[in-house]
Amino acid sequence: MRPRRRFAGRAQILLGPRQAVASDPGGLYDDSPMAENQQVLDRKLKLEKLRELRVDPYGRRFPGAVPLVELRHQGEALNLQPGQHAPDQSYRIAGRVMLHRPCGKLVFMTLRDGTGDFQIGVSKAAVKPEEFEVAIKLLNLGDIIGVEGPMGKTKTGELTIWPTALTLLSKAIQPPPAKWHGLKDVDLRYRRRYVDLFTNPQVRETFKQRSLIIDAIRRCLVDRAFFEVETPVLQPIYGGAAARPFTTHHNTLDMQLFLRISPELYLKRLLVGGIERVFEFARVFRNEGIDTQHNPEFTLLEIYQAYGDYNDMMDITEAMVAAAIERIGGGFKRQFDRHDLDFTPPWPRRNYADLLDEHAGVKMTDPSAVRKKAASLGIEHEGLADELVVNELFEATVEPRLIQPVFVLDYPAALCPLTRRKADDPSIALRFEAFVAGCELANAYTELNDPAVQEENLRRTLAGEKRDETMAVFDEDFVLALQYGMPPAGGLGVGIDRLVMMLTNSSSIRDVILFPLQRPKAISEEEDLVGPDDLADEV
């Protein structure tokens, strides 16, 4: 149901349906957010009244507005006493009305911008008559206004701007969500992220931290002489991972194309071309399931360093995570998913086979014991190659126990056709995965650069069973590129969304992607968003 807007005391707030009156003659509780309910009709009537007063309801440029967090710092520096004003300095601010409280010839409001909240007090004696009429009668919660005036403190000690001018910048026709209503359907927060962001400052802060994390990683890599590039999103051949692609068709060339599942093979071509340290923040697309750790469109950071190996990639992983933590603050010891994690480098480095022996009680090289253990745990293994059963068992018995940040080294080679083998044991691939809280965070190889071996591995993969981390099609041009000579290299892929989840203590990947993919849903089925945090009524 839609919440009813009413006055409690003198503050205009939003009340949940249990606090509203029983009758609903105006259709106020129509579940459709676009319905012509009484609140929307009321706002449209105010919109027409504004136009009659020759007030532009959708404003104009409003230059010189001070961010509200900066304004608060400036106000605190004035050392004003309660009831004191500083009339010599005028400030311009703009924001969304989050609280509206008429008090006779005064209207107190709380404005919110992208940095914080601030109180204003509009006095009938200080502004033009038409501006006061707008302030007291024609504004609603959610409207965006700009004001200019001096600063002071109320008798209760609240920093306040006392406008001498008020400008309406945008009239909100749809009311914001209920202040204390809560959230019945969490999906609606993602469907209407634009409302989620302005009503829930903590959500906006998460995305600010995401931006800072990416910037810190970028700076870390640039400082190490890495070169940022962009490779094709539309690819005639998809590869670099085992995933089902999204397909499309280019009309002019009459050809099938794929949204990339990985930028790997193009970045390796750049190693051949002499760009010896390269990285890309790549949007990749995999036509697969959705859960708390997976979204079909996500951000993958891939890095390649010539003349390095997977040991260099471990060092870089630690350095990037450390840089991100230092940038957003909070220290290396932090909480995620009910776990107390310690990201302090260096991270432990454990062997894949040793971990399997420790947690599953079987040797990776004993297929009979591996299958027996898998059967005892209800893991389907009939018809699967031995190395796939090993990996299924590893995922079931080991990965959930990898809570603290750790590098797992040396995977079965059959799982990794793009990876160099150990010189003294070709059944082992020089690959690691980084795990945190039982979740894969990063995947890295000592890259295979022998074109003959690479071609053999890929053709064997296509001829046999599908395996993890393989390509489903053969890329002849990639093999041709290797024939021109690719330097030995280390390569790394990091799931940026998962890293942001861990560093911001977010429970779902949808909490760190602004507009995650969701199942279509009729508007009439949607529920109210969670409302803003309680705003101080005190003036």
MISE-961366 format. One record per residue (C-alpha): chain; x, y, z. Coordinates in steps of 0.5 Angstrom, whole numbers, plus 500, padded with zeros to 3 digits. Layout:
N
 c east north  up
 A    X     Y   Z
...
//
This chain:
539
 c east north  up
 A  500   500 500
 A  502   507 499
 A  503   511 505
 A  499   517 507
 A  502   524 508
 A  500   528 514
 A  502   532 519
 A  505   530 526
 A  506   536 530
 A  508   541 525
 A  513   536 522
 A  511   534 515
 A  513   526 515
 A  511   520 512
 A  507   515 516
 A  507   507 514
 A  500   504 513
 A  499   502 520
 A  499   509 522
 A  494   511 517
 A  487   512 517
 A  482   506 515
 A  478   510 510
 A  481   511 503
 A  476   515 499
 A  482   518 494
 A  485   511 492
 A  491   513 496
 A  494   506 497
 A  494   504 490
 A  500   499 490
 A  502   502 483
 A  507   508 484
 A  505   511 477
 A  497   511 479
 A  494   517 480
 A  493   517 487
 A  491   523 492
 A  499   525 493
 A  500   525 486
 A  494   529 484
 A  496   534 490
 A  503   535 487
 A  500   536 480
 A  496   541 483
 A  501   545 486
 A  505   544 480
 A  500   548 476
 A  499   553 482
 A  507   554 481
 A  506   556 473
 A  500   560 475
 A  505   564 479
 A  510   564 474
 A  515   560 478
 A  519   555 473
 A  518   548 477
 A  524   545 473
 A  529   551 475
 A  535   553 471
 A  543   553 473
 A  544   554 480
 A  552   556 480
 A  556   556 486
 A  552   551 491
 A  557   549 497
 A  557   542 498
 A  553   541 504
 A  559   537 508
 A  563   543 506
 A  558   548 509
 A  558   544 515
 A  565   544 516
 A  565   552 515
 A  559   553 520
 A  563   549 525
 A  569   553 524
 A  565   560 526
 A  564   557 533
 A  557   560 533
 A  553   560 540
 A  546   558 540
 A  542   563 537
 A  547   567 534
 A  548   569 527
 A  553   571 522
 A  550   576 517
 A  556   578 514
 A  557   571 510
 A  552   569 505
 A  552   562 502
 A  549   558 496
 A  547   551 497
 A  542   546 493
 A  539   540 495
 A  533   535 496
 A  527   537 501
 A  528   531 506
 A  524   534 512
 A  519   540 511
 A  516   543 518
 A  512   549 518
 A  512   554 524
 A  508   560 523
 A  512   565 519
 A  518   560 519
 A  519   554 515
 A  524   549 517
 A  527   544 512
 A  532   539 512
 A  536   539 505
 A  540   533 502
 A  545   533 497
 A  550   528 495
 A  555   529 501
 A  550   530 507
 A  544   534 510
 A  543   541 512
 A  538   545 516
 A  535   551 513
 A  530   556 516
 A  526   560 511
 A  523   566 514
 A  517   570 512
 A  520   577 513
 A  527   575 510
 A  524   572 503
 A  520   575 497
 A  512   574 499
 A  512   569 493
 A  518   565 495
 A  515   564 502
 A  508   562 499
 A  512   557 495
 A  516   555 501
 A  510   554 506
 A  505   551 501
 A  508   549 495
 A  514   545 497
 A  513   537 498
 A  518   532 500
 A  523   530 495
 A  523   537 491
 A  530   540 489
 A  531   547 491
 A  537   552 492
 A  537   557 497
 A  542   563 499
 A  543   566 505
 A  547   567 512
 A  549   562 517
 A  547   561 524
 A  545   557 530
 A  538   555 533
 A  537   556 540
 A  538   548 540
 A  545   549 537
 A  543   547 530
 A  547   550 524
 A  542   553 520
 A  542   557 513
 A  537   563 513
 A  535   564 506
 A  534   571 503
 A  533   568 497
 A  529   561 495
 A  529   558 488
 A  525   552 486
 A  530   547 481
 A  525   541 481
 A  518   539 483
 A  518   532 485
 A  511   529 482
 A  512   522 485
 A  513   522 493
 A  519   519 496
 A  518   513 500
 A  515   512 507
 A  520   515 513
 A  519   509 517
 A  515   504 513
 A  521   499 512
 A  522   495 506
 A  517   489 504
 A  521   487 497
 A  528   488 497
 A  528   488 489
 A  525   494 489
 A  531   498 492
 A  535   495 486
 A  529   497 481
 A  529   504 483
 A  536   505 485
 A  535   512 483
 A  530   513 489
 A  534   508 494
 A  540   513 493
 A  537   519 495
 A  533   516 501
 A  539   512 504
 A  545   515 504
 A  549   509 506
 A  547   506 499
 A  550   512 496
 A  556   511 501
 A  558   504 498
 A  558   507 491
 A  563   512 493
 A  567   507 496
 A  567   503 490
 A  569   509 486
 A  575   510 491
 A  577   503 491
 A  577   502 483
 A  581   509 483
 A  586   506 488
 A  587   500 484
 A  588   504 478
 A  593   508 481
 A  597   502 484
 A  598   499 477
 A  600   506 474
 A  605   507 479
 A  608   500 477
 A  608   502 470
 A  602   498 467
 A  598   501 461
 A  591   501 461
 A  587   499 455
 A  580   498 452
 A  579   491 448
 A  573   489 444
 A  566   488 448
 A  563   485 441
 A  568   479 439
 A  567   474 433
 A  570   469 438
 A  569   469 445
 A  574   466 450
 A  578   466 456
 A  573   463 460
 A  568   457 461
 A  562   461 460
 A  556   461 456
 A  556   468 452
 A  550   473 450
 A  550   473 442
 A  548   478 437
 A  548   480 430
 A  551   485 426
 A  547   487 420
 A  552   490 416
 A  557   485 416
 A  551   480 417
 A  555   476 422
 A  554   473 429
 A  558   476 435
 A  558   475 442
 A  559   480 448
 A  565   478 451
 A  566   473 457
 A  573   475 458
 A  578   480 455
 A  584   475 456
 A  586   473 449
 A  586   480 447
 A  590   483 452
 A  595   477 451
 A  595   479 444
 A  598   486 446
 A  603   483 450
 A  605   480 443
 A  605   487 441
 A  610   490 446
 A  605   493 451
 A  609   489 456
 A  605   491 462
 A  597   492 461
 A  591   492 465
 A  583   493 463
 A  577   494 468
 A  573   490 463
 A  565   490 463
 A  564   482 461
 A  558   478 460
 A  556   471 462
 A  549   468 460
 A  548   464 466
 A  545   464 473
 A  544   470 478
 A  545   470 486
 A  549   474 491
 A  555   473 488
 A  554   473 481
 A  551   478 476
 A  550   476 468
 A  554   483 467
 A  560   485 472
 A  567   488 472
 A  573   484 471
 A  580   487 472
 A  585   483 468
 A  592   484 468
 A  598   482 465
 A  606   483 466
 A  611   480 461
 A  617   477 464
 A  613   475 470
 A  609   469 473
 A  604   468 478
 A  608   470 484
 A  608   477 481
 A  601   476 481
 A  600   475 488
 A  604   481 490
 A  600   485 486
 A  594   482 488
 A  596   484 495
 A  598   491 493
 A  592   493 490
 A  588   490 496
 A  592   494 501
 A  592   500 496
 A  584   500 496
 A  583   499 504
 A  588   505 505
 A  584   509 500
 A  577   508 504
 A  580   507 511
 A  577   502 516
 A  584   498 517
 A  586   491 514
 A  582   488 520
 A  574   488 517
 A  568   485 518
 A  564   481 512
 A  559   476 512
 A  559   475 519
 A  567   474 519
 A  572   478 522
 A  577   478 516
 A  585   480 516
 A  587   483 510
 A  594   485 512
 A  599   482 507
 A  603   478 506
 A  597   473 505
 A  598   465 507
 A  600   461 500
 A  597   454 501
 A  598   448 496
 A  591   445 492
 A  593   438 493
 A  595   439 501
 A  588   443 502
 A  584   437 499
 A  588   432 503
 A  587   436 509
 A  580   437 509
 A  577   432 504
 A  582   426 507
 A  584   424 500
 A  590   425 495
 A  589   429 489
 A  593   423 485
 A  588   417 487
 A  582   418 483
 A  579   412 486
 A  579   415 493
 A  577   422 490
 A  571   418 487
 A  569   414 493
 A  569   421 497
 A  565   425 492
 A  560   419 492
 A  559   419 500
 A  558   427 500
 A  553   426 494
 A  557   429 489
 A  555   427 482
 A  561   424 479
 A  559   419 474
 A  561   421 467
 A  566   426 469
 A  573   426 468
 A  578   425 474
 A  580   432 475
 A  573   435 474
 A  571   430 480
 A  577   433 484
 A  575   440 483
 A  568   438 485
 A  570   435 491
 A  575   441 492
 A  569   446 492
 A  565   442 496
 A  570   441 502
 A  576   446 502
 A  573   452 499
 A  568   454 504
 A  573   453 510
 A  578   458 506
 A  575   464 510
 A  581   469 511
 A  585   471 505
 A  589   466 502
 A  592   464 496
 A  591   457 493
 A  597   454 489
 A  598   449 483
 A  591   447 480
 A  591   440 476
 A  593   442 469
 A  587   439 466
 A  583   445 468
 A  587   450 466
 A  589   450 458
 A  592   457 458
 A  597   456 463
 A  604   454 464
 A  605   447 467
 A  610   445 472
 A  617   444 469
 A  618   437 474
 A  611   435 474
 A  606   437 468
 A  600   435 471
 A  600   441 475
 A  599   448 472
 A  602   454 475
 A  595   457 477
 A  593   460 484
 A  586   463 486
 A  585   468 492
 A  580   466 497
 A  576   470 502
 A  570   468 506
 A  570   462 502
 A  569   466 496
 A  574   466 490
 A  576   473 489
 A  582   473 484
 A  585   468 479
 A  592   468 476
 A  596   464 471
 A  604   463 469
 A  601   464 462
 A  603   459 457
 A  606   462 451
 A  608   456 447
 A  604   456 441
 A  604   449 439
 A  602   447 446
 A  597   452 446
 A  594   449 440
 A  594   442 442
 A  591   444 449
 A  585   448 445
 A  584   442 440
 A  584   437 446
 A  579   441 450
 A  574   442 444
 A  575   434 442
 A  573   432 449
 A  569   434 455
 A  568   441 457
 A  572   443 463
 A  573   449 467
 A  576   455 465
 A  577   453 458
 A  574   456 451
 A  569   453 447
 A  571   455 441
 A  578   455 437
 A  581   462 436
 A  586   461 430
 A  588   468 430
 A  590   468 438
 A  595   462 436
 A  597   465 430
 A  599   471 435
 A  603   467 440
 A  607   464 434
 A  610   471 433
 A  612   470 440
 A  609   472 447
 A  614   474 452
 A  613   469 459
 A  608   473 463
 A  604   473 469
 A  596   474 468
 A  591   476 473
 A  583   477 474
 A  580   480 480
 A  573   480 481
 A  572   488 482
 A  564   487 485
 A  566   481 490
 A  572   486 492
 A  568   491 493
 A  563   487 497
 A  568   485 502
 A  571   491 503
 A  564   495 504
 A  561   489 508
 A  555   488 503
 A  552   482 503
 A  550   481 495
 A  553   483 489
 A  547   487 487
 A  549   492 493
 A  555   494 489
 A  552   494 482
 A  548   500 481
 A  543   497 476
 A  543   490 477
 A  540   485 472
 A  533   483 475
 A  527   479 473
 A  521   483 469
 A  516   485 474
 A  509   488 473
 A  509   495 477
 A  503   493 480
 A  507   488 484
 A  512   493 487
 A  512   495 494
 A  515   501 498
 A  522   502 498
 A  525   503 505
 A  525   510 507
 A  531   515 509
 A  534   515 516
 A  530   519 521
 A  532   526 520
 A  532   531 526
 A  526   535 528
 A  529   539 533
 A  530   546 531
//
